[in-house]
Amino acid sequence: MTTLTTHPTLQTFVKHDPYEVRHLLVAGDDPGAKTLSKIINGVHIQIAVGTQYEMQKQEGELMQQWGTEGFKGEQWAFESWSRTLTLLTAMGYHALYDPQPTNPIGRVLLTQWSGRRAKGGGEYEYAFDGNTLLAQPKLPPMTLNYTTTAELAKAMLEASKLRDSLGPTLTFVLAH
């Protein structure tokens, strides 16, 4: 059995209207046997196996195709915990550190962690940047009406204040 010693390379893409996140991963220690896979809507699908060159070529072709569909590469793409768990597992992570009064060490297996809850029972959403996990309260659907930059800035400030009132934004360290 071969153990993965390096994390897969990760490309994350977002389309904003409607909001959708897609991930591409190239994994494997052997340059002659890499795996290209995608994660869409929390579903991990292996696309192909081949040399590093072949997988990077197919990855580039998919990136171009997704670009024509309105997707753009982004570092932070927020999703539900269940979809983020699929990504973190594919990236080779098994635990995170979430210190709580009942668990001062804070190491929790990803499969046993249920995420955070916002005030009033609301949900959190999560984004993985390749190194850490960011969690923020999920905002309720909002309609932003603005015609000037000043009005947009005011609306964004109000959204930020609302998010802060629902709970803190948190950064978690991940572990194997």
C-alpha positions in Angstrom: 0.0 0.0 0.0 1.4 3.4 -1.0 1.0 6.2 1.5 0.4 9.7 0.1 3.2 11.9 1.5 2.3 15.2 -0.3 -1.1 16.9 -0.6 -2.8 16.9 -4.0 -2.6 20.2 -5.9 -5.9 22.0 -5.6 -7.6 24.5 -8.0 -10.9 26.0 -6.8 -13.4 27.7 -9.0 -16.6 29.7 -8.2 -19.5 30.9 -10.3 -21.5 33.6 -8.5 -24.9 33.6 -10.2 -26.0 31.1 -9.2 -23.3 30.3 -6.6 -21.5 27.1 -7.4 -18.1 25.8 -6.3 -15.9 23.3 -8.2 -12.5 21.8 -7.2 -9.9 20.1 -9.3 -7.2 17.9 -7.6 -4.1 16.2 -9.0 -2.9 13.6 -6.6 -0.2 11.0 -6.2 3.5 10.7 -5.3 4.7 9.1 -8.6 5.0 11.6 -11.5 4.2 8.6 -13.8 0.9 7.8 -12.0 -1.1 10.9 -11.0 -4.9 11.0 -10.5 -7.0 13.9 -11.7 -10.3 14.3 -9.9 -13.0 16.9 -9.4 -15.4 17.7 -6.6 -18.7 19.3 -7.5 -21.5 19.8 -5.0 -19.6 17.7 -2.5 -19.3 14.7 -4.8 -15.7 13.5 -5.5 -15.3 11.9 -8.9 -12.0 10.5 -10.3 -11.6 11.7 -13.9 -8.4 10.0 -15.1 -5.0 8.4 -14.2 -1.8 9.1 -16.1 1.5 10.9 -16.1 1.9 14.3 -14.4 2.0 15.9 -17.8 -1.2 14.2 -19.0 -3.1 15.1 -15.8 -1.9 18.7 -15.9 -3.0 19.0 -19.5 -6.5 17.6 -18.8 -6.6 19.9 -15.8 -5.9 22.9 -18.0 -8.5 21.9 -20.5 -11.1 21.6 -17.7 -10.1 24.9 -16.3 -10.6 26.5 -19.7 -14.0 24.8 -20.2 -15.2 25.9 -16.7 -14.0 29.4 -17.5 -16.4 29.5 -20.5 -19.2 28.4 -18.2 -18.6 31.5 -16.0 -16.3 30.0 -13.3 -13.3 31.9 -12.0 -10.4 30.7 -9.9 -10.7 31.8 -6.2 -8.7 31.1 -3.1 -11.7 31.2 -0.7 -14.9 29.4 -1.7 -17.4 29.0 1.0 -19.5 25.8 1.2 -21.5 23.8 3.7 -19.6 21.6 6.2 -20.6 18.3 4.4 -19.1 19.6 1.0 -16.0 20.9 2.8 -15.5 17.6 4.5 -15.4 15.9 1.1 -12.7 18.3 0.0 -10.6 18.0 3.2 -10.7 14.2 3.1 -9.6 14.2 -0.6 -6.8 16.5 0.4 -5.6 13.9 3.0 -6.7 15.6 6.2 -8.2 13.6 9.1 -8.5 16.1 12.0 -8.6 19.7 13.0 -7.9 21.7 16.1 -11.0 23.3 17.7 -10.3 24.0 21.3 -13.4 24.0 23.4 -13.8 24.0 27.2 -14.7 20.3 27.1 -11.7 19.5 24.9 -8.7 21.7 25.8 -6.3 19.9 23.4 -8.8 20.6 20.7 -7.9 17.8 18.2 -11.1 16.4 16.7 -11.4 13.9 13.9 -13.1 15.5 10.9 -15.7 12.7 10.7 -16.7 13.4 14.3 -16.8 17.2 14.0 -20.2 18.6 13.2 -19.0 22.2 12.6 -20.0 25.3 14.4 -23.5 26.8 15.0 -24.2 30.5 14.6 -26.4 32.4 17.1 -30.1 31.5 16.8 -29.2 28.1 15.4 -27.9 29.3 12.1 -25.3 27.6 10.1 -21.6 28.3 9.4 -20.0 28.0 6.0 -16.4 26.9 5.4 -13.6 27.6 3.0 -10.3 25.8 2.5 -7.4 27.7 1.1 -4.9 24.8 0.8 -3.5 25.2 4.3 -6.2 26.3 6.8 -10.0 26.2 7.2 -11.9 29.4 7.5 -15.4 29.3 9.1 -17.9 32.2 9.1 -21.6 32.5 10.0 -23.8 32.0 6.9 -25.8 35.1 6.1 -29.5 34.9 5.4 -30.5 35.7 1.8 -30.2 39.4 1.2 -31.2 41.8 -1.5 -28.6 44.5 -2.1 -30.0 47.6 -3.7 -27.4 50.2 -4.6 -26.6 52.5 -7.5 -23.5 54.2 -6.2 -20.2 52.9 -4.7 -21.1 54.6 -1.4 -24.4 52.7 -1.3 -22.6 49.5 -2.0 -20.0 50.2 0.7 -22.9 50.9 3.2 -24.6 47.6 2.3 -21.4 45.6 2.6 -20.8 47.2 6.1 -24.3 46.3 7.2 -23.8 42.7 5.9 -20.5 42.5 7.8 -22.1 43.8 11.0 -24.9 41.2 10.6 -22.3 38.4 10.1 -20.5 39.5 13.3 -23.7 39.5 15.3 -24.3 35.8 14.3 -20.9 34.6 15.5 -17.1 35.0 15.1 -15.2 34.2 12.0 -12.7 31.4 12.9 -9.6 29.9 11.5 -8.8 26.2 12.1 -5.5 24.3 11.8 -5.8 21.0 10.0 -4.0 17.8 10.8 -3.3 14.4 9.2 
